[in-house]
């Protein structure tokens, strides 16, 4: 069964844009968010990465706008594989 995951051909572009969106967060939070979003999106699936982002929004780690930008980025750089 194919799942929606990160398009590995655009890996570097995705990571750069991810960093740009998260650049205003404290460094420790930024690193863990980047790593977790990237790992979930590339290995498990886009849905799991989206759920993680929504959880962080509910916890108050990121705001509504940042969450929306991250989710839009995930879907823009995803493919079925």
N, C-alpha and C positions, 0 to 999 in steps of 0.2 A: 504494500500500500504506500502510495506517495504521500508525503507530508510537506507542508509549506515550511521551508527552511531558508536560511541565508544563502544568497547567491555568492558562491565562493569566488567567482570570477571578478567580483567587485568588492572583494574583501577589504583592501586598503582604503578605498574610497569610503566604505561604510564606517570603518574604524575612525577615520579622520572626522567625518561628520558627527559621529557619536561623541567624540571628544569635544567638538565645537559646541554641541548642545549642552553638554554637562560641565563646560569650563567654569561656570560661576559657582559650582558647588565646592564645599571644602575638599581638600585633596584626598583625604582618606575615604570619604564617601564616594567621590568621583571615581577613584580606582576600583572600588568594589562594585559600583554600579556598572561601569564599563565592562569589567570582566564577566560579571554574571549575565548581563544582557547579551554580550557576544557569545558566551558559551551556550546559553540556552537557545539562542537563535540559530547558531550553526550546528549544534549537535542534537537537540531535542525537537525544537520547532518554534515557529513564530508565535503560536498561541500561548505557549508557556512563557516566552519572553514578555509578551503583552500582559499576561496575568501578573508577572513579577513587577512590571512597571506600575500597574494599577494598584498593587499592594503597597508599593513605596509611596504612591500618591496619597493613599488612605492613611499611611503612617506619618505623613507630613514631611517626608524626606525631600520630595520634589513637588512643585506646584502643578496646577491643572495644565497650563500652557506647555511646560516642559514635558509632561506626560504625553500630551497630544503630539508634540513634535517628535518624540521618541517613537511612538506607535506609528505615525506616518512614515518615518524613516524605515522602520522594520518592514512595513508592507511594500515600500518602494524598492527595497533591496532583497526581496524574497522571490523564490521560485519553488515549484514543486519538484521534489527529488526523493 
